[in-house]
Amino acid sequence: MFVNLTDVLTNEGKVVTMQVETALEQFKIGDTVFPVKDKTPVDLTFTNIGKGKARIIGNAKITFSMNCDRCLKSVDKTLTLQFDREVFAPDMIEAIPDGAEDQEFMDGYQFNVEDLLSNEIVINWPMKVLCKPDCKGICRQCGKDLNTGTCDCDTFVPDPRMAVIKDIFNGNKEV
């Protein structure tokens, strides 16, 4: 969704507050699609902070359906997005300081809310999703959910430092 910022960028001291409904129904990262379970409207405040320059402050909450990284159970994870950006009018492009990457959300005087949300989701995406902090995961051999109980699989892991000695003994066996 695009928001026209002509009025804000051309009138010094102008402040506009609005709520924007997002059309986001799913989010794709790599080959994985995460459905949106719940979302709030995006609260936006546009403030003119100088000639052809505006500050955008906003927030939103989006709940995604994900899988636990250890046991693969379905988990709902809410991302709280808060952002504070500065954008410039198209005729002020030469005055943009180095590192003003926020212009990628502007198309002339139009501000792209969906692109900003996508960027904020990627920035705030969790590194690891767990169904509970002490999730035990699944058995590597049989696949049983270890949160519901233990399995009878052999979990012995030999010490890798002893592998060389084991190879010596196996090499000297007579057949």
N, CA, C and O of each residue as an XYZ file, in Angstrom:
700
protein
N       0.842     -1.176      0.000
C       0.000      0.000      0.000
C       0.888      1.240      0.000
O       1.890      1.305      0.713
N       0.509      2.208     -0.802
C       1.259      3.457     -0.899
C       0.517      4.564     -0.152
O      -0.711      4.634     -0.176
N       1.295      5.434      0.516
C       0.752      6.603      1.201
C       1.381      7.828      0.547
O       2.604      7.914      0.431
N       0.551      8.772      0.121
C       1.032      9.986     -0.516
C       1.554     10.949      0.556
O       0.808     11.348      1.451
N       2.829     11.318      0.465
C       3.459     12.211      1.448
C       3.685     13.622      0.908
O       4.456     14.388      1.486
N       3.029     13.968     -0.183
C       3.222     15.293     -0.767
C       2.913     16.389      0.242
O       3.692     17.332      0.385
N       1.793     16.281      0.943
C       1.387     17.291      1.918
C       2.392     17.414      3.063
O       2.707     18.522      3.494
N       2.888     16.301      3.546
C       3.835     16.321      4.672
C       5.190     16.862      4.228
O       5.801     17.657      4.943
N       5.664     16.443      3.064
C       6.999     16.853      2.618
C       7.062     18.312      2.169
O       8.150     18.886      2.123
N       5.929     18.922      1.837
C       5.945     20.297      1.330
C       5.509     21.338      2.356
O       5.659     22.532      2.097
N       4.975     20.935      3.509
C       4.526     21.884      4.535
C       5.329     21.687      5.812
O       5.184     20.674      6.497
N       6.185     22.673      6.132
C       7.032     22.564      7.323
C       6.183     22.491      8.587
O       5.228     23.248      8.763
N       6.560     21.551      9.469
C       5.858     21.369     10.735
C       4.610     20.513     10.635
O       3.970     20.253     11.654
N       4.248     20.071      9.458
C       3.029     19.278      9.253
C       3.180     17.901      9.900
O       4.210     17.243      9.748
N       2.140     17.472     10.626
C       2.105     16.157     11.258
C       0.825     15.453     10.819
O      -0.266     16.013     10.920
N       0.967     14.219     10.330
C      -0.177     13.414      9.911
C      -0.071     12.059     10.600
O       0.963     11.394     10.537
N      -1.154     11.664     11.256
C      -1.214     10.365     11.919
C      -2.294      9.537     11.246
O      -3.379     10.035     10.945
N      -1.984      8.255     11.009
C      -2.968      7.385     10.365
C      -2.704      5.936     10.722
O      -1.623      5.562     11.177
N      -3.743      5.130     10.497
C      -3.625      3.679     10.614
C      -3.841      3.098      9.224
O      -4.759      3.493      8.505
N      -2.983      2.157      8.859
C      -3.049      1.548      7.536
C      -3.218      0.042      7.711
O      -2.446     -0.602      8.422
N      -4.226     -0.504      7.062
C      -4.423     -1.957      7.059
C      -3.439     -2.562      6.064
O      -3.272     -2.049      4.958
N      -2.800     -3.638      6.455
C      -1.863     -4.305      5.565
C      -2.540     -5.508      4.902
O      -3.406     -6.154      5.493
N      -2.135     -5.792      3.679
C      -2.698     -6.919      2.935
C      -1.863     -8.181      3.130
O      -2.081     -9.175      2.437
N      -0.919     -8.157      4.057
C      -0.012     -9.279      4.283
C      -0.774    -10.487      4.820
O      -1.350    -10.425      5.906
N      -0.781    -11.581      4.068
C      -1.444    -12.819      4.472
C      -0.445    -13.931      4.745
O      -0.758    -14.898      5.439
N       0.758    -13.791      4.198
C       1.820    -14.763      4.415
C       3.153    -14.078      4.157
O       3.220    -13.027      3.520
N       4.222    -14.705      4.673
C       5.557    -14.148      4.476
C       6.471    -15.285      4.068
O       6.467    -16.346      4.692
N       7.256    -15.065      3.022
C       8.118    -16.114      2.495
C       9.572    -15.773      2.777
O      10.054    -14.688      2.450
N      10.261    -16.736      3.397
C      11.704    -16.632      3.608
C      12.321    -17.873      2.980
O      12.054    -18.994      3.413
N      13.136    -17.671      1.973
C      13.688    -18.808      1.234
C      12.565    -19.550      0.541
O      11.791    -18.964     -0.216
N      12.480    -20.849      0.807
C      11.413    -21.667      0.221
C      10.272    -21.906      1.193
O       9.317    -22.611      0.866
N      10.358    -21.332      2.379
C       9.356    -21.570      3.411
C       8.366    -20.417      3.473
O       8.753    -19.249      3.475
N       7.077    -20.762      3.522
C       6.006    -19.764      3.619
C       5.418    -19.833      5.020
O       5.035    -20.903      5.495
N       5.352    -18.681      5.675
C       4.804    -18.593      7.023
C       3.477    -17.842      6.961
O       3.461    -16.656      6.630
N       2.355    -18.514      7.277
C       1.057    -17.828      7.239
C       0.913    -16.829      8.385
O       1.430    -17.039      9.482
N       0.203    -15.745      8.108
C      -0.094    -14.737      9.126
C      -1.359    -15.171      9.853
O      -2.400    -15.371      9.227
N      -1.272    -15.317     11.170
C      -2.424    -15.729     11.980
C      -3.227    -14.514     12.447
O      -4.455    -14.561     12.513
N      -2.526    -13.431     12.767
C      -3.188    -12.229     13.280
C      -2.298    -11.031     12.972
O      -1.078    -11.158     12.868
N      -2.919     -9.875     12.828
C      -2.151     -8.651     12.558
C      -2.940     -7.447     13.035
O      -4.171     -7.452     13.047
N      -2.213     -6.426     13.423
C      -2.839     -5.162     13.801
C      -2.612     -4.174     12.655
O      -1.697     -4.355     11.852
N      -3.432     -3.141     12.579
C      -3.141     -2.101     11.585
C      -1.806     -1.430     11.910
O      -1.392     -1.388     13.069
N      -1.152     -0.920     10.908
C       0.121     -0.229     11.086
C      -0.184      1.206     11.514
O      -0.825      1.953     10.775
N       0.272      1.587     12.700
C       0.118      2.959     13.189
C       1.286      3.777     12.656
O       2.444      3.427     12.882
N       0.990      4.856     11.955
C       2.027      5.691     11.349
C       1.850      7.148     11.740
O       0.733      7.663     11.785
N       2.970      7.804     12.021
C       2.983      9.243     12.249
C       4.040      9.841     11.327
O       5.221      9.508     11.420
N       3.599     10.729     10.434
C       4.487     11.406      9.494
C       4.672     12.839      9.971
O       3.695     13.564     10.158
N       5.927     13.250     10.170
C       6.219     14.596     10.664
C       7.234     15.261      9.749
O       8.289     14.693      9.470
N       6.917     16.471      9.279
C       7.865     17.236      8.491
C       8.937     17.767      9.444
O       8.621     18.435     10.429
N      10.207     17.466      9.148
C      11.303     17.913     10.030
C      12.268     18.824      9.291
O      13.409     18.997      9.721
N      11.834     19.395      8.208
C      12.668     20.305      7.433
C      12.191     20.321      5.996
O      11.285     19.577      5.618
N      12.804     21.167      5.207
C      12.397     21.307      3.816
C      12.595     19.996      3.055
O      13.724     19.539      2.874
N      11.490     19.398      2.611
C      11.535     18.166      1.838
C      11.972     16.943      2.616
O      12.407     15.953      2.027
N      11.857     17.001      3.952
C      12.320     15.898      4.789
C      11.235     15.540      5.796
O      10.656     16.417      6.436
N      10.964     14.233      5.930
C       9.924     13.787      6.859
C      10.444     12.626      7.709
O      11.259     11.815      7.268
N       9.944     12.581      8.933
C      10.258     11.489      9.853
C       9.022     10.600      9.939
O       7.903     11.088     10.097
N       9.237      9.292      9.835
C       8.134      8.339      9.898
C       8.351      7.453     11.115
O       9.355      6.748     11.219
N       7.391      7.502     12.035
C       7.430      6.665     13.228
C       6.209      5.769     13.169
O       5.105      6.230     12.876
N       6.405      4.482     13.446
C       5.269      3.571     13.374
C       5.499      2.291     14.134
O       6.603      1.999     14.594
N       4.413      1.526     14.256
C       4.493      0.224     14.900
C       3.360     -0.663     14.412
O       2.347     -0.188     13.898
N       3.558     -1.957     14.586
C       2.559     -2.966     14.218
C       2.919     -4.263     14.918
O       4.058     -4.462     15.342
N       1.931     -5.145     15.033
C       2.157     -6.487     15.562
C       1.618     -7.489     14.556
O       0.501     -7.353     14.057
N       2.431     -8.499     14.266
C       2.037     -9.532     13.325
C       2.368    -10.884     13.953
O       3.484    -11.100     14.425
N       1.384    -11.798     13.955
C       1.582    -13.139     14.497
C       1.672    -14.128     13.341
O       0.789    -14.190     12.486
N       2.753    -14.898     13.333
C       2.999    -15.895     12.293
C       2.866    -17.293     12.872
O       3.093    -17.512     14.062
N       2.498    -18.226     12.025
C       2.495    -19.637     12.385
C       3.825    -20.219     11.921
O       4.147    -20.190     10.733
N       4.607    -20.755     12.886
C       5.928    -21.308     12.595
C       6.026    -22.687     13.215
O       5.103    -23.128     13.899
N       7.127    -23.366     12.984
C       7.396    -24.650     13.615
C       8.544    -24.495     14.604
O       9.498    -23.755     14.365
N       8.429    -25.216     15.727
C       9.506    -25.240     16.719
C      10.753    -25.809     16.040
O      10.668    -26.796     15.310
N      11.897    -25.194     16.276
C      13.135    -25.634     15.651
C      13.661    -26.953     16.215
O      14.527    -27.580     15.606
N      13.153    -27.379     17.363
C      13.627    -28.632     17.961
C      12.649    -29.790     17.771
O      13.066    -30.886     17.397
N      11.352    -29.570     18.023
C      10.389    -30.686     17.969
C       9.404    -30.585     16.804
O       8.607    -31.499     16.593
N       9.446    -29.502     16.057
C       8.631    -29.277     14.862
C       7.142    -29.077     15.130
O       6.342    -29.151     14.197
N       6.745    -28.823     16.390
C       5.346    -28.506     16.685
C       5.024    -27.117     16.152
O       5.901    -26.259     16.049
N       3.766    -26.909     15.818
C       3.327    -25.599     15.344
C       3.324    -24.600     16.503
O       2.829    -24.897     17.590
N       3.881    -23.417     16.256
C       4.002    -22.375     17.271
C       3.555    -21.058     16.660
O       3.915    -20.750     15.524
N       2.773    -20.274     17.399
C       2.423    -18.925     16.960
C       3.421    -17.953     17.578
O       3.590    -17.919     18.797
N       4.079    -17.165     16.736
C       5.099    -16.221     17.190
C       4.692    -14.823     16.765
O       4.457    -14.571     15.584
N       4.608    -13.905     17.735
C       4.220    -12.519     17.458
C       5.464    -11.647     17.362
O       6.304    -11.637     18.261
N       5.567    -10.918     16.260
C       6.645     -9.952     16.079
C       6.082     -8.558     16.335
O       5.082     -8.167     15.734
N       6.722     -7.818     17.222
C       6.352     -6.432     17.487
C       7.311     -5.560     16.690
O       8.507     -5.513     16.977
N       6.786     -4.882     15.703
C       7.596     -4.066     14.810
C       7.488     -2.601     15.211
O       6.389     -2.061     15.332
N       8.624     -1.969     15.413
C       8.673     -0.535     15.699
C       9.756      0.062     14.816
O      10.864     -0.468     14.726
N       9.425      1.166     14.168
C      10.396      1.760     13.256
C      10.363      3.270     13.339
O       9.364      3.882     13.717
N      11.497      3.848     12.970
C      11.695      5.290     12.968
C      12.603      5.581     11.773
O      13.786      5.242     11.787
N      12.044      6.207     10.744
C      12.769      6.429      9.484
C      12.681      7.890      9.067
O      11.786      8.626      9.484
N      13.632      8.287      8.235
C      13.596      9.607      7.607
C      13.563      9.409      6.103
O      14.330      8.619      5.553
N      12.665     10.133      5.442
C      12.577     10.086      3.983
C      12.640     11.504      3.439
O      12.399     12.480      4.150
N      12.974     11.587      2.146
C      13.165     12.879      1.510
C      12.302     13.001      0.265
O      11.961     12.003     -0.370
N      11.952     14.241     -0.076
C      11.203     14.523     -1.304
C      12.104     14.225     -2.498
O      13.326     14.315     -2.381
N      11.518     13.868     -3.653
C      12.337     13.529     -4.826
C      13.258     14.664     -5.273
O      14.337     14.399     -5.803
N      12.859     15.917     -5.073
C      13.705     17.032     -5.490
C      14.825     17.320     -4.490
O      15.658     18.193     -4.733
N      14.853     16.597     -3.373
C      15.897     16.775     -2.351
C      16.894     15.612     -2.367
O      17.677     15.463     -1.429
N      16.876     14.795     -3.410
C      17.724     13.602     -3.477
C      19.196     13.953     -3.294
O      19.916     13.227     -2.609
N      19.657     15.046     -3.889
C      21.078     15.396     -3.775
C      21.467     15.795     -2.349
O      22.652     15.799     -2.017
N      20.496     16.127     -1.511
C      20.782     16.523     -0.128
C      20.768     15.339      0.840
O      20.979     15.515      2.040
N      20.521     14.140      0.324
C      20.453     12.964      1.192
C      21.847     12.648      1.716
O      22.789     12.512      0.935
N      21.983     12.531      3.036
C      23.288     12.164      3.573
C      23.634     10.718      3.217
O      22.748      9.898      2.974
N      24.915     10.422      3.189
C      25.349      9.053      2.894
C      24.740      8.093      3.897
O      24.674      8.388      5.090
N      24.295      6.942      3.409
C      23.722      5.925      4.284
C      22.229      6.071      4.503
O      21.676      5.384      5.362
N      21.553      6.938      3.759
C      20.103      7.090      3.912
C      19.411      6.029      3.056
O      18.909      6.316      1.970
N      19.397      4.798      3.570
C      18.816      3.700      2.817
C      17.298      3.714      2.841
O      16.669      2.911      2.153
N      16.695      4.605      3.614
C      15.241      4.644      3.737
C      14.558      5.130      2.460
O      13.339      5.006      2.342
N      15.301      5.675      1.506
C      14.713      6.147      0.258
C      14.184      5.000     -0.589
O      13.391      5.227     -1.503
N      14.610      3.765     -0.304
C      14.122      2.637     -1.088
C      12.631      2.403     -0.881
O      12.009      1.685     -1.664
N      12.046      2.993      0.158
C      10.617      2.861      0.416
C       9.814      3.967     -0.258
O       8.588      3.997     -0.157
N      10.498      4.871     -0.939
C       9.832      5.996     -1.592
C       9.820      5.796     -3.108
O      10.792      5.326     -3.698
N       8.693      6.166     -3.719
C       8.559      6.204     -5.168
C       7.965      7.566     -5.481
O       6.746      7.740     -5.481
N       8.835      8.526     -5.747
C       8.385      9.913     -5.879
C       7.956     10.422     -4.516
O       8.748     10.430     -3.573
N       6.697     10.850     -4.409
C       6.139     11.295     -3.127
C       5.331     10.185     -2.452
O       4.677     10.428     -1.438
N       5.371      8.989     -2.993
C       4.610      7.857     -2.457
C       5.501      7.008     -1.548
O       6.615      6.635     -1.915
N       4.983      6.715     -0.358
C       5.698      5.875      0.612
C       5.087      4.476      0.588
O       3.877      4.330      0.763
N       5.915      3.435      0.370
C       5.452      2.061      0.264
C       5.473      1.396      1.646
O       6.537      1.028      2.145
N       4.307      1.245      2.253
C       4.183      0.682      3.599
C       4.495     -0.813      3.582
O       5.135     -1.308      4.510
N       4.065     -1.539      2.562
C       4.291     -2.984      2.490
C       5.783     -3.310      2.431
O       6.235     -4.248      3.088
N       6.553     -2.546      1.650
C       8.001     -2.781      1.582
C       8.669     -2.520      2.922
O       9.565     -3.259      3.329
N       8.235     -1.472      3.606
C       8.788     -1.181      4.932
C       8.479     -2.322      5.899
O       9.354     -2.748      6.653
N       7.237     -2.820      5.883
C       6.871     -3.935      6.761
C       7.698     -5.173      6.461
O       8.174     -5.833      7.384
N       7.876     -5.495      5.204
C       8.679     -6.658      4.832
C      10.111     -6.525      5.339
O      10.688     -7.491      5.839
N      10.674     -5.350      5.212
C      12.018     -5.097      5.694
C      12.091     -5.262      7.217
O      13.025     -5.879      7.730
N      11.122     -4.718      7.929
C      11.107     -4.810      9.388
C      10.900     -6.248      9.860
O      11.460     -6.651     10.879
N      10.105     -7.018      9.132
C       9.895     -8.425      9.494
C      11.210     -9.183      9.382
O      11.556     -9.952     10.279
N      11.945     -8.979      8.299
C      13.230     -9.659      8.124
C      14.205     -9.262      9.237
O      14.911    -10.116      9.774
N      14.245     -7.994      9.579
C      15.152     -7.520     10.630
C      14.793     -8.131     11.983
O      15.685     -8.460     12.765
N      13.511     -8.286     12.267
C      13.056     -8.774     13.568
C      12.777    -10.275     13.611
O      12.314    -10.783     14.632
N      13.048    -10.989     12.526
C      12.760    -12.417     12.473
C      13.603    -13.148     13.524
O      14.803    -12.896     13.628
N      12.996    -14.046     14.302
C      13.754    -14.739     15.354
C      14.783    -15.714     14.777
O      14.543    -16.357     13.755
N      15.922    -15.808     15.444
C      16.963    -16.739     15.021
C      16.547    -18.182     15.308
O      16.848    -19.084     14.527
N      15.859    -18.396     16.421
C      15.421    -19.734     16.803
C      14.033    -19.620     17.400
O      13.775    -18.745     18.226
N      13.139    -20.505     16.981
C      11.769    -20.540     17.490
C      11.615    -21.824     18.298
O      11.853    -22.919     17.789
N      11.218    -21.682     19.554
C      11.006    -22.839     20.418
C       9.581    -22.830     20.945
O       9.021    -21.770     21.224
N       8.985    -24.036     21.081
C       7.631    -24.131     21.622
C       7.624    -23.808     23.108
O       6.630    -23.303     23.630
N       8.726    -24.096     23.795
C       8.944    -23.738     25.197
C      10.451    -23.677     25.405
O      11.198    -24.326     24.673
N      10.910    -22.913     26.385
C      12.361    -22.711     26.544
C      13.145    -24.002     26.775
O      14.310    -24.086     26.386
N      12.532    -25.008     27.401
C      13.250    -26.250     27.690
C      12.830    -27.392     26.761
O      12.832    -28.553     27.170
N      12.474    -27.074     25.531
C      12.057    -28.096     24.558
C      13.192    -29.092     24.357
O      14.340    -28.704     24.137
N      12.860    -30.388     24.434
C      13.870    -31.448     24.312
C      14.061    -31.910     22.876
O      15.030    -32.610     22.582
N      13.170    -31.537     21.987
C      13.315    -31.895     20.586
C      12.813    -33.288     20.276
O      11.963    -33.829     20.984
N      13.352    -33.870     19.202
C      12.956    -35.214     18.781
C      14.181    -36.121     18.783
O      15.313    -35.651     18.672
N      13.943    -37.424     18.910
C      15.016    -38.415     18.890
C      15.637    -38.443     17.492
O      14.926    -38.428     16.488
N      16.935    -38.482     17.440
C      17.640    -38.492     16.151
C      17.451    -39.800     15.400
O      17.596    -39.847     14.178
N      17.127    -40.862     16.127
C      17.013    -42.166     15.472
C      15.574    -42.515     15.098
O      15.302    -42.878     13.953
N      14.649    -42.407     16.058
C      13.277    -42.854     15.782
C      12.307    -41.703     15.521
O      11.216    -41.937     15.000
N      12.676    -40.456     15.871
C      11.822    -39.307     15.610
C      10.759    -39.039     16.659
O       9.887    -38.199     16.436
N      10.800    -39.725     17.798
C       9.803    -39.524     18.848
C      10.010    -38.161     19.501
O      11.142    -37.722     19.704
N       8.902    -37.500     19.826
C       8.947    -36.222     20.530
C       9.401    -36.487     21.968
O       8.684    -37.123     22.740
N      10.578    -36.005     22.320
C      11.145    -36.268     23.647
C      10.480    -35.446     24.746
O      10.751    -35.667     25.926
N       9.618    -34.506     24.382
C       8.858    -33.750     25.391
C       7.749    -34.612     25.996
O       7.296    -34.344     27.108
N       7.314    -35.634     25.278
C       6.237    -36.501     25.763
C       6.772    -37.728     26.490
O       5.993    -38.468     27.092
N       8.064    -37.959     26.451
C       8.669    -39.101     27.123
C       9.921    -39.544     26.397
O      10.238    -39.059     25.311
N      10.633    -40.486     27.024
C      11.860    -40.969     26.414
C      11.567    -42.159     25.503
O      10.505    -42.777     25.579
N      12.525    -42.460     24.652
C      12.397    -43.616     23.771
C      13.454    -44.653     24.185
O      14.266    -44.388     25.072
N      13.445    -45.817     23.552
C      14.374    -46.887     23.898
C      15.587    -46.939     22.963
O      16.293    -47.946     22.921
N      15.825    -45.879     22.230
C      16.946    -45.861     21.298
C      18.270    -45.756     22.058
O      18.339    -45.166     23.136
N      19.324    -46.346     21.469
C      20.661    -46.265     22.046
C      21.192    -44.857     21.784
O      21.366    -44.464     20.630
N      21.449    -44.102     22.840
C      21.920    -42.720     22.703
C      23.403    -42.600     22.980
O      23.916    -41.489     23.115
N      24.124    -43.754     23.069
C      25.555    -43.724     23.336
C      26.273    -43.079     22.159
O      26.097    -43.482     21.009
N      27.078    -42.078     22.462
C      27.893    -41.412     21.456
C      29.347    -41.615     21.865
O      29.766    -41.115     22.909
N      30.130    -42.346     21.056
C      31.519    -42.591     21.445
C      32.336    -41.304     21.424
O      32.046    -40.371     20.675
N      33.348    -41.281     22.254
C      34.240    -40.129     22.325
C      35.069    -40.087     21.039
O      35.796    -41.041     20.760
N      34.984    -39.014     20.248
C      35.712    -38.969     18.972
C      37.228    -38.986     19.165
O      37.961    -39.318     18.234
N      37.702    -38.638     20.348
C      39.148    -38.662     20.595
C      39.674    -40.098     20.674
O      40.865    -40.349     20.485
N      38.770    -41.028     20.955
C      39.164    -42.426     21.069
C      39.033    -43.181     19.743
O      39.372    -44.362     19.677
N      38.558    -42.536     18.711
C      38.352    -43.201     17.424
C      39.651    -43.731     16.843
O      39.650    -44.794     16.223
N      40.752    -43.028     17.024
C      42.041    -43.459     16.493
C      42.477    -44.752     17.166
O      42.971    -45.662     16.500
N      42.300    -44.842     18.473
C      42.670    -46.061     19.195
C      41.789    -47.220     18.748
O      42.278    -48.340     18.596
N      40.518    -46.977     18.538
C      39.609    -48.025     18.063
C      40.053    -48.540     16.693
O      39.999    -49.740     16.428
N      40.495    -47.621     15.823
C      40.980    -48.017     14.502
C      42.229    -48.895     14.604
O      42.394    -49.822     13.812
N      43.119    -48.612     15.579
C      44.330    -49.411     15.769
C      43.947    -50.835     16.156
O      44.479    -51.799     15.606
N      43.010    -50.964     17.120
C      42.595    -52.281     17.552
C      41.880    -53.043     16.438
O      42.086    -54.247     16.289
N      41.050    -52.364     15.661
C      40.347    -53.019     14.559
C      41.293    -53.414     13.441
O      41.026    -54.391     12.741
N      42.386    -52.696     13.246
C      43.353    -52.977     12.190
C      44.236    -54.162     12.511
O      44.749    -54.798     11.590
N      44.440    -54.494     13.804
C      45.320    -55.582     14.189
C      44.591    -56.904     14.405
O      45.219    -57.866     14.847
N      43.341    -56.990     14.125
C      42.589    -58.227     14.291
C      42.955    -59.192     13.179
O      43.092    -58.813     12.015
N      43.108    -60.440     13.566
C      43.376    -61.455     12.555
C      42.065    -62.102     12.161
O      41.204    -62.361     13.001
N      41.928    -62.353     10.894
C      40.695    -62.930     10.402
C      40.854    -64.402     10.151
O      39.904    -65.062      9.728
